[in-house]
Amino acid sequence: MKLWLDGIKDIVLSPLSIAGAAIDLLFDRSGADSLFYRVMRYGERFDLWLNLYGPAREAAHHPDGLLSRRGLRGKEMIEQIDRASPAPDHALTNGEPRPPSPTST
């Protein structure tokens, strides 16, 4: 939903900023009186309200990343998925042990 709202904001503010810049050039406006910068401030205020990237910034400082916002620790969530899985780990490899993944040490 947030990404959709951000896209709508871009669709609305892009032509407004171009029109504002054109009017500013025609009427020699600059600084606080500039329509272009006024549109940019509206966009910035909307971005701050929307907080599209806030969860990712918060997750960067937490060991469980984005999972921390769900109220579960990463290890607990993986254990729940393992318990809910109907097939044992070796069922997908025809009884052969699964080779280690390149990311495991």
PEKA-V556952 format. One record per run of one state. SS is the DSSP state (2 for helix, 1 for strand, 0 for the rest). FROM is the first residue (numbers start at 1). LEN is the number of residues. If there is no record, write none. Layout:
ss=SS from=FROM len=LEN
ss=SS from=FROM len=LEN
This chain:
ss=0 from=1 len=1
ss=2 from=2 len=25
ss=0 from=27 len=4
ss=2 from=31 len=3
ss=0 from=34 len=1
ss=2 from=35 len=16
ss=0 from=51 len=3
ss=2 from=54 len=6
ss=0 from=60 len=5
ss=2 from=65 len=6
ss=0 from=71 len=3
ss=2 from=74 len=11
ss=0 from=85 len=4
ss=2 from=89 len=5
ss=0 from=94 len=12
